[in-house]
């Protein structure tokens, strides 16, 4: 079954990078964690852009080897010096508090306070991001240069936080297709004010879903906005009955900086999505890096766990943990650029375009070469700088359209872009020389 047409026209929206950056800027200030109102506020912002089903999973819910934790909330936090001045203020930077810190209020000498302070000695002017999700404790993060400058004195410490039986919250947007074969697009929403990791991924997938609205597609597209690790685990535990429908997938994170792009293959290694990503990056981003699956990283490791082994890879720009701003206060809105976001958007849109239009076809006159000249198929492309590729695309499509090869197979074999092969196929169909095979969904 074919869709109404390729999705490639999305790619040319001139302002798409600026629009993604604006939305990333809107959600950047929110204090997100794996549970709580920061997550809900983020999902509310997404809901103003696209239809979103928000799910609340109660504390204590079992999800395979995991349990939904208590919900964490925080209202205020500070360290005050002897003069009563806030030298650390949660409201000035939400990275200052270790996420999921237990409540505390008291007076501490510097030596007793230091074990609860986290810094980056190699990056002395940056504030690190730290969490304490599954181990009760409390702490602050600050610039190492600021810590070194503190006098040996008494400090008032407050973390006005709390735990209660609440819920884990995640959002889901489904774009229904003509079939229930599904592409899963997932991103994490648990990090506080960090622009690349991961306001960029949230904003990019929101934009993709927004621009897909109203399009008639062959595949169903499921967009998942969930807290990292525990969110994906909970979603998988609640959706085992439909996982057989997932034929392609991408985890999208860290797509706004100037590095990469980088693609991490699925656990399968040669799934359709792995081939599509390799093809798209080869033709659009020759500097891209493609790496093998490892069971460490983002939520692809949950989707690719051996009990599921879904065909889901990871798209990022710089590899997580490899750039100096990673998990620090330097991952701010200056790090991500509209041009980088637009490039990442185009990569994802090209991938979806191939997912939608890849199919198997049959040459209706397969015995010997066809006389393309008398059908006017050489004339329109003569003198075009790209004519050699287009002529070769016609010849390759005619030769390999035997019902056994998909258009992606042909593009890879010919060393041509998928778009060139698709256009050649459509031209041959227009002249009645080619037909689609029934039920040509490849995967």
Secondary structure as UniProt FT lines:
FT   HELIX           8..12
FT   TURN            14..15
FT   HELIX           16..28
FT   HELIX           37..47
FT   TURN            48..49
FT   STRAND          53..58
FT   TURN            59..60
FT   STRAND          62..63
FT   TURN            64..65
FT   STRAND          66..67
FT   STRAND          71..80
FT   TURN            82..83
FT   STRAND          86..89
FT   TURN            90..92
FT   HELIX           94..96
FT   STRAND          104..109
FT   HELIX           110..113
FT   HELIX           114..116
FT   STRAND          117..118
FT   HELIX           121..123
FT   TURN            124..125
FT   TURN            133..134
FT   STRAND          140..141
FT   HELIX           144..148
FT   STRAND          154..164
FT   STRAND          167..175
FT   STRAND          182..188
FT   HELIX           195..200
FT   HELIX           201..212
FT   TURN            213..214
FT   STRAND          220..226
FT   TURN            228..229
FT   HELIX           230..238
FT   HELIX           240..245
FT   STRAND          246..252
FT   STRAND          262..264
FT   TURN            267..268
FT   HELIX           272..284
FT   TURN            286..287
FT   STRAND          289..291
FT   HELIX           300..303
FT   TURN            306..308
FT   STRAND          312..316
FT   TURN            320..321
FT   TURN            324..327
FT   TURN            329..330
FT   TURN            333..335
FT   HELIX           338..357
FT   STRAND          360..363
FT   HELIX           373..375
FT   TURN            376..378
FT   HELIX           379..381
FT   TURN            382..383
FT   TURN            385..386
FT   HELIX           387..400
FT   STRAND          402..406
FT   HELIX           407..414
FT   HELIX           418..430
FT   TURN            431..432
FT   STRAND          434..436
//
